[in-house]
């Protein structure tokens, strides 16, 4: 189970982008995206960070899930 965090609705109802703060003391983040698939976490070197209200090529508009926007979670 992942902790409650800022969550973005992607191009389909079941697709999500979860935002997590990097560990304290980390000066640079080598990748901006990771994939949680098949029980593993992998850096996704072919992706980039999208922010609402970006528009997906399908026409879907990225949006924060209700109750999971940047102002809905305490800074940790």
PQR file with spaces between the fields and no chain letter, atoms N, CA, C, O and H, PARSE charges and radii, in Angstrom:
ATOM       1  N    UNK     1       0.842   -1.181    0.000 -0.4000 1.5000
ATOM       2  CA   UNK     1       0.000    0.000    0.000 -0.0000 2.0000
ATOM       3  C    UNK     1       0.887    1.245    0.000  0.5500 1.7000
ATOM       4  O    UNK     1       1.859    1.339    0.750 -0.5500 1.4000
ATOM       5  N    UNK     2       0.530    2.182   -0.850 -0.4000 1.5000
ATOM       6  CA   UNK     2       1.251    3.448   -0.927 -0.0000 2.0000
ATOM       7  C    UNK     2       0.618    4.442    0.030  0.5500 1.7000
ATOM       8  O    UNK     2      -0.586    4.378    0.275 -0.5500 1.4000
ATOM       9  H    UNK     2      -0.259    2.106   -1.459  0.4000 1.0000
ATOM      10  N    UNK     3       1.414    5.372    0.581 -0.4000 1.5000
ATOM      11  CA   UNK     3       0.831    6.400    1.450 -0.0000 2.0000
ATOM      12  C    UNK     3      -0.046    7.357    0.647  0.5500 1.7000
ATOM      13  O    UNK     3       0.117    7.494   -0.565 -0.5500 1.4000
ATOM      14  H    UNK     3       2.392    5.425    0.382  0.4000 1.0000
ATOM      15  N    UNK     4      -0.982    8.019    1.340 -0.4000 1.5000
ATOM      16  CA   UNK     4      -1.814    9.034    0.682 -0.0000 2.0000
ATOM      17  C    UNK     4      -0.889   10.107    0.116  0.5500 1.7000
ATOM      18  O    UNK     4       0.023   10.575    0.798 -0.5500 1.4000
ATOM      19  H    UNK     4      -1.114    7.907    2.325  0.4000 1.0000
ATOM      20  N    UNK     5      -1.128   10.488   -1.124 -0.4000 1.5000
ATOM      21  CA   UNK     5      -0.257   11.449   -1.785 -0.0000 2.0000
ATOM      22  C    UNK     5      -1.030   12.177   -2.878  0.5500 1.7000
ATOM      23  O    UNK     5      -2.159   11.806   -3.200 -0.5500 1.4000
ATOM      24  H    UNK     5      -1.869   10.107   -1.678  0.4000 1.0000
ATOM      25  N    UNK     6      -0.432   13.193   -3.435 -0.4000 1.5000
ATOM      26  CA   UNK     6      -1.028   13.905   -4.562 -0.0000 2.0000
ATOM      27  C    UNK     6      -1.171   12.894   -5.703  0.5500 1.7000
ATOM      28  O    UNK     6      -0.229   12.172   -6.034 -0.5500 1.4000
ATOM      29  H    UNK     6       0.485   13.495   -3.173  0.4000 1.0000
ATOM      30  N    UNK     7      -2.367   12.858   -6.297 -0.4000 1.5000
ATOM      31  CA   UNK     7      -2.654   11.878   -7.340 -0.0000 2.0000
ATOM      32  C    UNK     7      -3.324   12.562   -8.519  0.5500 1.7000
ATOM      33  O    UNK     7      -4.249   13.356   -8.347 -0.5500 1.4000
ATOM      34  H    UNK     7      -3.131   13.444   -6.028  0.4000 1.0000
ATOM      35  N    UNK     8      -2.853   12.251   -9.710 -0.4000 1.5000
ATOM      36  CA   UNK     8      -3.368   12.854  -10.936 -0.0000 2.0000
ATOM      37  C    UNK     8      -4.074   11.784  -11.768  0.5500 1.7000
ATOM      38  O    UNK     8      -3.554   10.684  -11.951 -0.5500 1.4000
ATOM      39  H    UNK     8      -2.102   11.606   -9.850  0.4000 1.0000
ATOM      40  N    UNK     9      -5.255   12.116  -12.265 -0.4000 1.5000
ATOM      41  CA   UNK     9      -5.977   11.270  -13.221 -0.0000 2.0000
ATOM      42  C    UNK     9      -5.307   11.432  -14.571  0.5500 1.7000
ATOM      43  O    UNK     9      -5.116   12.554  -15.040 -0.5500 1.4000
ATOM      44  H    UNK     9      -5.678   13.010  -12.117  0.4000 1.0000
ATOM      45  N    UNK    10      -4.952   10.332  -15.197 -0.4000 1.5000
ATOM      46  CA   UNK    10      -4.276   10.369  -16.490 -0.0000 2.0000
ATOM      47  C    UNK    10      -5.290   10.248  -17.624  0.5500 1.7000
ATOM      48  O    UNK    10      -6.396   10.781  -17.529 -0.5500 1.4000
ATOM      49  H    UNK    10      -5.108    9.420  -14.816  0.4000 1.0000
ATOM      50  N    UNK    11      -4.921    9.559  -18.681 -0.4000 1.5000
ATOM      51  CA   UNK    11      -5.733    9.502  -19.896 -0.0000 2.0000
ATOM      52  C    UNK    11      -6.919    8.545  -19.826  0.5500 1.7000
ATOM      53  O    UNK    11      -7.793    8.597  -20.691 -0.5500 1.4000
ATOM      54  H    UNK    11      -4.023    9.127  -18.759  0.4000 1.0000
ATOM      55  N    UNK    12      -6.970    7.682  -18.829 -0.4000 1.5000
ATOM      56  CA   UNK    12      -8.085    6.740  -18.669 -0.0000 2.0000
ATOM      57  C    UNK    12      -8.434    6.667  -17.184  0.5500 1.7000
ATOM      58  O    UNK    12      -7.573    6.939  -16.347 -0.5500 1.4000
ATOM      59  H    UNK    12      -6.260    7.641  -18.126  0.4000 1.0000
ATOM      60  N    UNK    13      -9.658    6.311  -16.833 -0.4000 1.5000
ATOM      61  CA   UNK    13     -10.075    6.302  -15.426 -0.0000 2.0000
ATOM      62  C    UNK    13      -9.189    5.462  -14.502  0.5500 1.7000
ATOM      63  O    UNK    13      -9.052    5.786  -13.323 -0.5500 1.4000
ATOM      64  H    UNK    13     -10.358    6.090  -17.513  0.4000 1.0000
ATOM      65  N    UNK    14      -8.598    4.409  -15.011 -0.4000 1.5000
ATOM      66  CA   UNK    14      -7.769    3.547  -14.166 -0.0000 2.0000
ATOM      67  C    UNK    14      -6.292    3.965  -14.142  0.5500 1.7000
ATOM      68  O    UNK    14      -5.509    3.377  -13.396 -0.5500 1.4000
ATOM      69  H    UNK    14      -8.709    4.145  -15.969  0.4000 1.0000
ATOM      70  N    UNK    15      -5.900    4.946  -14.925 -0.4000 1.5000
ATOM      71  CA   UNK    15      -4.504    5.383  -14.973 -0.0000 2.0000
ATOM      72  C    UNK    15      -4.283    6.539  -14.007  0.5500 1.7000
ATOM      73  O    UNK    15      -5.054    7.499  -13.985 -0.5500 1.4000
ATOM      74  H    UNK    15      -6.535    5.424  -15.532  0.4000 1.0000
ATOM      75  N    UNK    16      -3.231    6.439  -13.215 -0.4000 1.5000
ATOM      76  CA   UNK    16      -2.935    7.435  -12.195 -0.0000 2.0000
ATOM      77  C    UNK    16      -1.458    7.825  -12.229  0.5500 1.7000
ATOM      78  O    UNK    16      -0.603    7.027  -12.614 -0.5500 1.4000
ATOM      79  H    UNK    16      -2.605    5.659  -13.233  0.4000 1.0000
ATOM      80  N    UNK    17      -1.175    9.045  -11.827 -0.4000 1.5000
ATOM      81  CA   UNK    17       0.183    9.517  -11.581 -0.0000 2.0000
ATOM      82  C    UNK    17       0.231    9.869  -10.102  0.5500 1.7000
ATOM      83  O    UNK    17      -0.554   10.696   -9.638 -0.5500 1.4000
ATOM      84  H    UNK    17      -1.870    9.693  -11.514  0.4000 1.0000
ATOM      85  N    UNK    18       1.149    9.247   -9.348 -0.4000 1.5000
ATOM      86  CA   UNK    18       1.307    9.505   -7.917 -0.0000 2.0000
ATOM      87  C    UNK    18       2.566   10.334   -7.717  0.5500 1.7000
ATOM      88  O    UNK    18       3.619   10.027   -8.275 -0.5500 1.4000
ATOM      89  H    UNK    18       1.787    8.575   -9.725  0.4000 1.0000
ATOM      90  N    UNK    19       2.450   11.374   -6.928 -0.4000 1.5000
ATOM      91  CA   UNK    19       3.591   12.245   -6.667 -0.0000 2.0000
ATOM      92  C    UNK    19       4.134   11.951   -5.285  0.5500 1.7000
ATOM      93  O    UNK    19       3.382   11.937   -4.311 -0.5500 1.4000
ATOM      94  H    UNK    19       1.594   11.624   -6.475  0.4000 1.0000
ATOM      95  N    UNK    20       5.443   11.712   -5.187 -0.4000 1.5000
ATOM      96  CA   UNK    20       6.102   11.469   -3.913 -0.0000 2.0000
ATOM      97  C    UNK    20       7.292   12.404   -3.776  0.5500 1.7000
ATOM      98  O    UNK    20       7.972   12.718   -4.753 -0.5500 1.4000
ATOM      99  H    UNK    20       6.055   11.723   -5.979  0.4000 1.0000
ATOM     100  N    UNK    21       7.530   12.839   -2.550 -0.4000 1.5000
ATOM     101  CA   UNK    21       8.668   13.718   -2.257 -0.0000 2.0000
ATOM     102  C    UNK    21       9.929   12.857   -2.224  0.5500 1.7000
ATOM     103  O    UNK    21       9.906   11.770   -1.647 -0.5500 1.4000
ATOM     104  H    UNK    21       6.977   12.583   -1.757  0.4000 1.0000
ATOM     105  N    UNK    22      11.036   13.315   -2.831 -0.4000 1.5000
ATOM     106  CA   UNK    22      12.278   12.542   -2.761 -0.0000 2.0000
ATOM     107  C    UNK    22      12.821   12.521   -1.328  0.5500 1.7000
ATOM     108  O    UNK    22      12.451   13.375   -0.523 -0.5500 1.4000
ATOM     109  H    UNK    22      11.055   14.198   -3.300  0.4000 1.0000
ATOM     110  N    UNK    23      13.682   11.573   -1.001 -0.4000 1.5000
ATOM     111  CA   UNK    23      14.246   11.500    0.345 -0.0000 2.0000
ATOM     112  C    UNK    23      14.993   12.777    0.726  0.5500 1.7000
ATOM     113  O    UNK    23      15.588   13.438   -0.125 -0.5500 1.4000
ATOM     114  H    UNK    23      13.982   10.879   -1.655  0.4000 1.0000
ATOM     115  N    UNK    24      14.952   13.111    2.010 -0.4000 1.5000
ATOM     116  CA   UNK    24      15.674   14.286    2.511 -0.0000 2.0000
ATOM     117  C    UNK    24      17.158   14.132    2.191  0.5500 1.7000
ATOM     118  O    UNK    24      17.715   13.039    2.296 -0.5500 1.4000
ATOM     119  H    UNK    24      14.468   12.573    2.701  0.4000 1.0000
ATOM     120  N    UNK    25      17.784   15.219    1.805 -0.4000 1.5000
ATOM     121  CA   UNK    25      19.205   15.212    1.514 -0.0000 2.0000
ATOM     122  C    UNK    25      19.550   14.886    0.069  0.5500 1.7000
ATOM     123  O    UNK    25      20.702   15.039   -0.339 -0.5500 1.4000
ATOM     124  H    UNK    25      17.331   16.107    1.719  0.4000 1.0000
ATOM     125  N    UNK    26      18.586   14.447   -0.701 -0.4000 1.5000
ATOM     126  CA   UNK    26      18.842   14.155   -2.109 -0.0000 2.0000
ATOM     127  C    UNK    26      18.829   15.469   -2.875  0.5500 1.7000
ATOM     128  O    UNK    26      17.799   16.140   -2.942 -0.5500 1.4000
ATOM     129  H    UNK    26      17.651   14.323   -0.370  0.4000 1.0000
ATOM     130  N    UNK    27      19.971   15.841   -3.456 -0.4000 1.5000
ATOM     131  CA   UNK    27      20.078   17.136   -4.115 -0.0000 2.0000
ATOM     132  C    UNK    27      19.523   17.140   -5.528  0.5500 1.7000
ATOM     133  O    UNK    27      18.991   18.156   -5.977 -0.5500 1.4000
ATOM     134  H    UNK    27      20.807   15.295   -3.402  0.4000 1.0000
ATOM     135  N    UNK    28      19.633   16.043   -6.226 -0.4000 1.5000
ATOM     136  CA   UNK    28      19.080   15.945   -7.568 -0.0000 2.0000
ATOM     137  C    UNK    28      18.303   14.638   -7.684  0.5500 1.7000
ATOM     138  O    UNK    28      18.615   13.653   -7.014 -0.5500 1.4000
ATOM     139  H    UNK    28      20.064   15.218   -5.861  0.4000 1.0000
ATOM     140  N    UNK    29      17.312   14.644   -8.522 -0.4000 1.5000
ATOM     141  CA   UNK    29      16.528   13.441   -8.775 -0.0000 2.0000
ATOM     142  C    UNK    29      16.859   13.005  -10.199  0.5500 1.7000
ATOM     143  O    UNK    29      16.559   13.732  -11.146 -0.5500 1.4000
ATOM     144  H    UNK    29      17.059   15.444   -9.067  0.4000 1.0000
ATOM     145  N    UNK    30      17.478   11.822  -10.372 -0.4000 1.5000
ATOM     146  CA   UNK    30      17.919   11.422  -11.705 -0.0000 2.0000
ATOM     147  C    UNK    30      16.779   11.149  -12.694  0.5500 1.7000
ATOM     148  O    UNK    30      16.962   11.285  -13.903 -0.5500 1.4000
ATOM     149  H    UNK    30      17.722   11.231   -9.603  0.4000 1.0000
ATOM     150  N    UNK    31      15.623   10.771  -12.190 -0.4000 1.5000
ATOM     151  CA   UNK    31      14.468   10.494  -13.046 -0.0000 2.0000
ATOM     152  C    UNK    31      13.241   11.157  -12.437  0.5500 1.7000
ATOM     153  O    UNK    31      13.149   11.289  -11.217 -0.5500 1.4000
ATOM     154  H    UNK    31      15.474   10.660  -11.207  0.4000 1.0000
ATOM     155  N    UNK    32      12.311   11.570  -13.266 -0.4000 1.5000
ATOM     156  CA   UNK    32      11.079   12.174  -12.748 -0.0000 2.0000
ATOM     157  C    UNK    32       9.917   11.204  -12.768  0.5500 1.7000
ATOM     158  O    UNK    32       8.850   11.522  -12.244 -0.5500 1.4000
ATOM     159  H    UNK    32      12.386   11.462  -14.257  0.4000 1.0000
ATOM     160  N    UNK    33      10.089   10.033  -13.353 -0.4000 1.5000
ATOM     161  CA   UNK    33       8.986    9.082  -13.436 -0.0000 2.0000
ATOM     162  C    UNK    33       9.470    7.675  -13.112  0.5500 1.7000
ATOM     163  O    UNK    33      10.577    7.275  -13.474 -0.5500 1.4000
ATOM     164  H    UNK    33      10.956    9.774  -13.778  0.4000 1.0000
ATOM     165  N    UNK    34       8.614    6.942  -12.424 -0.4000 1.5000
ATOM     166  CA   UNK    34       8.859    5.541  -12.107 -0.0000 2.0000
ATOM     167  C    UNK    34       7.593    4.773  -12.428  0.5500 1.7000
ATOM     168  O    UNK    34       6.491    5.314  -12.340 -0.5500 1.4000
ATOM     169  H    UNK    34       7.715    7.267  -12.130  0.4000 1.0000
ATOM     170  N    UNK    35       7.749    3.523  -12.797 -0.4000 1.5000
ATOM     171  CA   UNK    35       6.604    2.681  -13.126 -0.0000 2.0000
ATOM     172  C    UNK    35       6.483    1.584  -12.073  0.5500 1.7000
ATOM     173  O    UNK    35       7.461    0.913  -11.743 -0.5500 1.4000
ATOM     174  H    UNK    35       8.645    3.084  -12.868  0.4000 1.0000
ATOM     175  N    UNK    36       5.271    1.410  -11.551 -0.4000 1.5000
ATOM     176  CA   UNK    36       4.953    0.337  -10.619 -0.0000 2.0000
ATOM     177  C    UNK    36       4.225   -0.727  -11.438  0.5500 1.7000
ATOM     178  O    UNK    36       3.023   -0.614  -11.675 -0.5500 1.4000
ATOM     179  H    UNK    36       4.476    1.955  -11.819  0.4000 1.0000
ATOM     180  N    UNK    37       4.941   -1.748  -11.865 -0.4000 1.5000
ATOM     181  CA   UNK    37       4.337   -2.777  -12.706 -0.0000 2.0000
ATOM     182  C    UNK    37       4.899   -4.145  -12.355  0.5500 1.7000
ATOM     183  O    UNK    37       6.088   -4.286  -12.068 -0.5500 1.4000
ATOM     184  H    UNK    37       5.918   -1.841  -11.672  0.4000 1.0000
ATOM     185  N    UNK    38       4.040   -5.141  -12.380 -0.4000 1.5000
ATOM     186  CA   UNK    38       4.437   -6.537  -12.162 -0.0000 2.0000
ATOM     187  C    UNK    38       5.235   -6.717  -10.879  0.5500 1.7000
ATOM     188  O    UNK    38       6.195   -7.487  -10.844 -0.5500 1.4000
ATOM     189  H    UNK    38       3.074   -5.026  -12.613  0.4000 1.0000
ATOM     190  N    UNK    39       4.842   -6.012   -9.831 -0.4000 1.5000
ATOM     191  CA   UNK    39       5.499   -6.151   -8.538 -0.0000 2.0000
ATOM     192  C    UNK    39       6.870   -5.518   -8.443  0.5500 1.7000
ATOM     193  O    UNK    39       7.611   -5.809   -7.504 -0.5500 1.4000
ATOM     194  H    UNK    39       4.062   -5.387   -9.860  0.4000 1.0000
ATOM     195  N    UNK    40       7.231   -4.660   -9.388 -0.4000 1.5000
ATOM     196  CA   UNK    40       8.548   -4.026   -9.380 -0.0000 2.0000
ATOM     197  C    UNK    40       8.407   -2.522   -9.602  0.5500 1.7000
ATOM     198  O    UNK    40       7.411   -2.045  -10.148 -0.5500 1.4000
ATOM     199  H    UNK    40       6.629   -4.424  -10.150  0.4000 1.0000
ATOM     200  N    UNK    41       9.436   -1.785   -9.161 -0.4000 1.5000
ATOM     201  CA   UNK    41       9.508   -0.346   -9.380 -0.0000 2.0000
ATOM     202  C    UNK    41      10.712   -0.095  -10.278  0.5500 1.7000
ATOM     203  O    UNK    41      11.827   -0.507   -9.959 -0.5500 1.4000
ATOM     204  H    UNK    41      10.244   -2.172   -8.718  0.4000 1.0000
ATOM     205  N    UNK    42      10.486    0.578  -11.395 -0.4000 1.5000
ATOM     206  CA   UNK    42      11.561    0.860  -12.341 -0.0000 2.0000
ATOM     207  C    UNK    42      11.557    2.327  -12.739  0.5500 1.7000
ATOM     208  O    UNK    42      10.500    2.926  -12.937 -0.5500 1.4000
ATOM     209  H    UNK    42       9.580    0.912  -11.654  0.4000 1.0000
ATOM     210  N    UNK    43      12.766    2.907  -12.854 -0.4000 1.5000
ATOM     211  CA   UNK    43      12.876    4.271  -13.368 -0.0000 2.0000
ATOM     212  C    UNK    43      12.439    4.262  -14.812  0.5500 1.7000
ATOM     213  O    UNK    43      12.819    3.377  -15.580 -0.5500 1.4000
ATOM     214  H    UNK    43      13.625    2.420  -12.693  0.4000 1.0000
ATOM     215  N    UNK    44      11.650    5.235  -15.180 -0.4000 1.5000
ATOM     216  CA   UNK    44      11.145    5.325  -16.544 -0.0000 2.0000
ATOM     217  C    UNK    44      11.898    6.437  -17.250  0.5500 1.7000
ATOM     218  O    UNK    44      11.551    7.612  -17.123 -0.5500 1.4000
ATOM     219  H    UNK    44      11.341    5.954  -14.557  0.4000 1.0000
ATOM     220  N    UNK    45      12.919    6.067  -17.990 -0.4000 1.5000
ATOM     221  CA   UNK    45      13.807    7.052  -18.608 -0.0000 2.0000
ATOM     222  C    UNK    45      13.221    7.688  -19.860  0.5500 1.7000
ATOM     223  O    UNK    45      13.784    8.653  -20.376 -0.5500 1.4000
ATOM     224  H    UNK    45      13.200    5.113  -18.093  0.4000 1.0000
ATOM     225  N    UNK    46      12.112    7.174  -20.354 -0.4000 1.5000
ATOM     226  CA   UNK    46      11.517    7.692  -21.579 -0.0000 2.0000
ATOM     227  C    UNK    46      10.316    8.607  -21.311  0.5500 1.7000
ATOM     228  O    UNK    46       9.603    8.969  -22.247 -0.5500 1.4000
ATOM     229  H    UNK    46      11.654    6.390  -19.934  0.4000 1.0000
ATOM     230  N    UNK    47      10.086    8.981  -20.065 -0.4000 1.5000
ATOM     231  CA   UNK    47       8.903    9.772  -19.712 -0.0000 2.0000
ATOM     232  C    UNK    47       9.320   11.148  -19.215  0.5500 1.7000
ATOM     233  O    UNK    47      10.501   11.428  -19.007 -0.5500 1.4000
ATOM     234  H    UNK    47      10.665    8.687  -19.305  0.4000 1.0000
ATOM     235  N    UNK    48       8.317   11.995  -19.033 -0.4000 1.5000
ATOM     236  CA   UNK    48       8.535   13.321  -18.489 -0.0000 2.0000
ATOM     237  C    UNK    48       7.373   13.657  -17.576  0.5500 1.7000
ATOM     238  O    UNK    48       6.349   12.973  -17.596 -0.5500 1.4000
ATOM     239  H    UNK    48       7.358   11.768  -19.202  0.4000 1.0000
ATOM     240  N    UNK    49       7.517   14.697  -16.781 -0.4000 1.5000
ATOM     241  CA   UNK    49       6.517   15.086  -15.797 -0.0000 2.0000
ATOM     242  C    UNK    49       5.421   15.916  -16.450  0.5500 1.7000
ATOM     243  O    UNK    49       5.704   16.897  -17.137 -0.5500 1.4000
ATOM     244  H    UNK    49       8.348   15.253  -16.765  0.4000 1.0000
ATOM     245  N    UNK    50       4.180   15.526  -16.237 -0.4000 1.5000
ATOM     246  CA   UNK    50       3.020   16.272  -16.728 -0.0000 2.0000
ATOM     247  C    UNK    50       2.235   16.803  -15.550  0.5500 1.7000
ATOM     248  O    UNK    50       2.084   16.122  -14.535 -0.5500 1.4000
ATOM     249  H    UNK    50       3.950   14.729  -15.679  0.4000 1.0000
ATOM     250  N    UNK    51       1.742   18.004  -15.683 -0.4000 1.5000
ATOM     251  CA   UNK    51       0.970   18.633  -14.615 -0.0000 2.0000
ATOM     252  C    UNK    51      -0.410   19.010  -15.123  0.5500 1.7000
ATOM     253  O    UNK    51      -0.547   19.456  -16.262 -0.5500 1.4000
ATOM     254  H    UNK    51       1.864   18.556  -16.508  0.4000 1.0000
ATOM     255  N    UNK    52      -1.441   18.838  -14.292 -0.4000 1.5000
ATOM     256  CA   UNK    52      -2.770   19.320  -14.690 -0.0000 2.0000
ATOM     257  C    UNK    52      -2.708   20.826  -14.935  0.5500 1.7000
ATOM     258  O    UNK    52      -2.016   21.527  -14.197 -0.5500 1.4000
ATOM     259  H    UNK    52      -1.330   18.476  -13.367  0.4000 1.0000
ATOM     260  N    UNK    53      -3.380   21.331  -15.906 -0.4000 1.5000
ATOM     261  CA   UNK    53      -4.365   20.735  -16.799 -0.0000 2.0000
ATOM     262  C    UNK    53      -3.800   20.348  -18.162  0.5500 1.7000
ATOM     263  O    UNK    53      -4.408   20.672  -19.182 -0.5500 1.4000
ATOM     264  H    UNK    53      -3.943   20.762  -16.506  0.4000 1.0000
ATOM     265  N    UNK    54      -2.654   19.661  -18.211 -0.4000 1.5000
ATOM     266  CA   UNK    54      -2.099   19.215  -19.489 -0.0000 2.0000
ATOM     267  C    UNK    54      -3.131   18.363  -20.234  0.5500 1.7000
ATOM     268  O    UNK    54      -3.991   17.729  -19.624 -0.5500 1.4000
ATOM     269  H    UNK    54      -2.160   19.397  -17.382  0.4000 1.0000
ATOM     270  N    UNK    55      -3.027   18.363  -21.556 -0.4000 1.5000
ATOM     271  CA   UNK    55      -3.956   17.596  -22.380 -0.0000 2.0000
ATOM     272  C    UNK    55      -3.208   16.413  -23.004  0.5500 1.7000
ATOM     273  O    UNK    55      -2.191   16.590  -23.674 -0.5500 1.4000
ATOM     274  H    UNK    55      -2.329   18.879  -22.053  0.4000 1.0000
ATOM     275  N    UNK    56      -3.725   15.222  -22.773 -0.4000 1.5000
ATOM     276  CA   UNK    56      -3.171   13.987  -23.336 -0.0000 2.0000
ATOM     277  C    UNK    56      -3.444   13.972  -24.845  0.5500 1.7000
ATOM     278  O    UNK    56      -4.423   14.575  -25.283 -0.5500 1.4000
ATOM     279  H    UNK    56      -4.551   15.078  -22.228  0.4000 1.0000
ATOM     280  N    UNK    57      -2.610   13.303  -25.653 -0.4000 1.5000
ATOM     281  CA   UNK    57      -2.883   13.220  -27.094 -0.0000 2.0000
ATOM     282  C    UNK    57      -4.277   12.683  -27.431  0.5500 1.7000
ATOM     283  O    UNK    57      -4.806   12.971  -28.504 -0.5500 1.4000
ATOM     284  H    UNK    57      -1.815   12.813  -25.296  0.4000 1.0000
ATOM     285  N    UNK    58      -4.869   11.914  -26.530 -0.4000 1.5000
ATOM     286  CA   UNK    58      -6.224   11.396  -26.747 -0.0000 2.0000
ATOM     287  C    UNK    58      -7.294   12.464  -26.574  0.5500 1.7000
ATOM     288  O    UNK    58      -8.447   12.264  -26.953 -0.5500 1.4000
ATOM     289  H    UNK    58      -4.440   11.680  -25.658  0.4000 1.0000
ATOM     290  N    UNK    59      -6.903   13.611  -25.993 -0.4000 1.5000
ATOM     291  CA   UNK    59      -7.857   14.674  -25.697 -0.0000 2.0000
ATOM     292  C    UNK    59      -8.265   14.712  -24.237  0.5500 1.7000
ATOM     293  O    UNK    59      -8.890   15.678  -23.802 -0.5500 1.4000
ATOM     294  H    UNK    59      -5.966   13.773  -25.685  0.4000 1.0000
ATOM     295  N    UNK    60      -7.923   13.672  -23.461 -0.4000 1.5000
ATOM     296  CA   UNK    60      -8.223   13.649  -22.033 -0.0000 2.0000
ATOM     297  C    UNK    60      -7.408   14.739  -21.334  0.5500 1.7000
ATOM     298  O    UNK    60      -6.258   14.990  -21.693 -0.5500 1.4000
ATOM     299  H    UNK    60      -7.415   12.887  -23.815  0.4000 1.0000
ATOM     300  N    UNK    61      -8.010   15.375  -20.344 -0.4000 1.5000
ATOM     301  CA   UNK    61      -7.331   16.426  -19.589 -0.0000 2.0000
ATOM     302  C    UNK    61      -6.883   15.848  -18.249  0.5500 1.7000
ATOM     303  O    UNK    61      -7.692   15.312  -17.493 -0.5500 1.4000
ATOM     304  H    UNK    61      -8.945   15.170  -20.053  0.4000 1.0000
ATOM     305  N    UNK    62      -5.591   15.963  -17.963 -0.4000 1.5000
ATOM     306  CA   UNK    62      -5.065   15.517  -16.675 -0.0000 2.0000
ATOM     307  C    UNK    62      -5.673   16.391  -15.575  0.5500 1.7000
ATOM     308  O    UNK    62      -5.818   17.602  -15.749 -0.5500 1.4000
ATOM     309  H    UNK    62      -4.934   16.399  -18.578  0.4000 1.0000
ATOM     310  N    UNK    63      -6.028   15.771  -14.440 -0.4000 1.5000
ATOM     311  CA   UNK    63      -6.610   16.529  -13.336 -0.0000 2.0000
ATOM     312  C    UNK    63      -6.261   15.857  -12.009  0.5500 1.7000
ATOM     313  O    UNK    63      -6.014   14.652  -11.956 -0.5500 1.4000
ATOM     314  H    UNK    63      -5.909   14.788  -14.299  0.4000 1.0000
ATOM     315  N    UNK    64      -6.244   16.652  -10.944 -0.4000 1.5000
ATOM     316  CA   UNK    64      -6.021   16.089   -9.621 -0.0000 2.0000
ATOM     317  C    UNK    64      -7.283   15.349   -9.191  0.5500 1.7000
ATOM     318  O    UNK    64      -8.392   15.832   -9.420 -0.5500 1.4000
ATOM     319  H    UNK    64      -6.445   17.631  -10.987  0.4000 1.0000
ATOM     320  N    UNK    65      -7.123   14.189   -8.574 -0.4000 1.5000
ATOM     321  CA   UNK    65      -8.285   13.476   -8.047 -0.0000 2.0000
ATOM     322  C    UNK    65      -8.854   14.273   -6.883  0.5500 1.7000
ATOM     323  O    UNK    65      -8.088   14.881   -6.134 -0.5500 1.4000
ATOM     324  H    UNK    65      -6.222   13.797   -8.388  0.4000 1.0000
ATOM     325  N    UNK    66     -10.175   14.292   -6.706 -0.4000 1.5000
ATOM     326  CA   UNK    66     -10.773   15.007   -5.576 -0.0000 2.0000
ATOM     327  C    UNK    66     -10.173   14.526   -4.247  0.5500 1.7000
ATOM     328  O    UNK    66     -10.114   13.326   -3.978 -0.5500 1.4000
ATOM     329  H    UNK    66     -10.796   13.799   -7.314  0.4000 1.0000
ATOM     330  N    UNK    67      -9.740   15.465   -3.440 -0.4000 1.5000
ATOM     331  CA   UNK    67      -9.144   15.143   -2.147 -0.0000 2.0000
ATOM     332  C    UNK    67      -7.692   14.731   -2.220  0.5500 1.7000
ATOM     333  O    UNK    67      -7.096   14.382   -1.201 -0.5500 1.4000
ATOM     334  H    UNK    67      -9.788   16.440   -3.658  0.4000 1.0000
ATOM     335  N    UNK    68      -7.101   14.766   -3.425 -0.4000 1.5000
ATOM     336  CA   UNK    68      -5.696   14.352   -3.598 -0.0000 2.0000
ATOM     337  C    UNK    68      -4.891   15.393   -4.350  0.5500 1.7000
ATOM     338  O    UNK    68      -3.919   15.049   -5.022 -0.5500 1.4000
ATOM     339  H    UNK    68      -7.585   15.049   -4.253  0.4000 1.0000
ATOM     340  N    UNK    69      -5.275   16.664   -4.252 -0.4000 1.5000
ATOM     341  CA   UNK    69      -4.517   17.738   -4.869 -0.0000 2.0000
ATOM     342  C    UNK    69      -3.375   18.184   -3.990  0.5500 1.7000
ATOM     343  O    UNK    69      -3.257   17.710   -2.861 -0.5500 1.4000
ATOM     344  H    UNK    69      -6.065   16.944   -3.705  0.4000 1.0000
ATOM     345  N    UNK    70      -2.530   19.076   -4.466 -0.4000 1.5000
ATOM     346  CA   UNK    70      -1.367   19.538   -3.691 -0.0000 2.0000
ATOM     347  C    UNK    70      -1.730   20.143   -2.334  0.5500 1.7000
ATOM     348  O    UNK    70      -0.951   20.014   -1.390 -0.5500 1.4000
ATOM     349  H    UNK    70      -2.626   19.461   -5.384  0.4000 1.0000
ATOM     350  N    UNK    71      -2.882   20.795   -2.205 -0.4000 1.5000
ATOM     351  CA   UNK    71      -3.268   21.392   -0.929 -0.0000 2.0000
ATOM     352  C    UNK    71      -3.986   20.445    0.010  0.5500 1.7000
ATOM     353  O    UNK    71      -4.364   20.841    1.112 -0.5500 1.4000
ATOM     354  H    UNK    71      -3.515   20.900   -2.971  0.4000 1.0000
ATOM     355  N    UNK    72      -4.182   19.201   -0.403 -0.4000 1.5000
ATOM     356  CA   UNK    72      -4.950   18.248    0.398 -0.0000 2.0000
ATOM     357  C    UNK    72      -4.093   17.345    1.285  0.5500 1.7000
ATOM     358  O    UNK    72      -4.634   16.581    2.085 -0.5500 1.4000
ATOM     359  H    UNK    72      -3.874   18.880   -1.299  0.4000 1.0000
ATOM     360  N    UNK    73      -2.768   17.419    1.159 -0.4000 1.5000
ATOM     361  CA   UNK    73      -1.893   16.540    1.942 -0.0000 2.0000
ATOM     362  C    UNK    73      -0.841   17.376    2.648  0.5500 1.7000
ATOM     363  O    UNK    73      -0.294   18.321    2.080 -0.5500 1.4000
ATOM     364  H    UNK    73      -2.329   18.040    0.510  0.4000 1.0000
ATOM     365  N    UNK    74      -0.568   17.020    3.879 -0.4000 1.5000
ATOM     366  CA   UNK    74       0.460   17.728    4.658 -0.0000 2.0000
ATOM     367  C    UNK    74       1.833   17.434    4.066  0.5500 1.7000
ATOM     368  O    UNK    74       2.095   16.319    3.615 -0.5500 1.4000
ATOM     369  H    UNK    74      -1.012   16.252    4.340  0.4000 1.0000
ATOM     370  N    UNK    75       2.698   18.425    4.070 -0.4000 1.5000
ATOM     371  CA   UNK    75       4.077   18.225    3.607 -0.0000 2.0000
ATOM     372  C    UNK    75       4.770   17.292    4.576  0.5500 1.7000
ATOM     373  O    UNK    75       4.694   17.464    5.792 -0.5500 1.4000
ATOM     374  H    UNK    75       2.485   19.331    4.436  0.4000 1.0000
ATOM     375  N    UNK    76       5.446   16.304    4.022 -0.4000 1.5000
ATOM     376  CA   UNK    76       6.160   15.306    4.867 -0.0000 2.0000
ATOM     377  C    UNK    76       7.622   15.386    4.571  0.5500 1.7000
ATOM     378  O    UNK    76       8.412   14.646    5.158 -0.5500 1.4000
ATOM     379  H    UNK    76       5.508   16.164    3.034  0.4000 1.0000
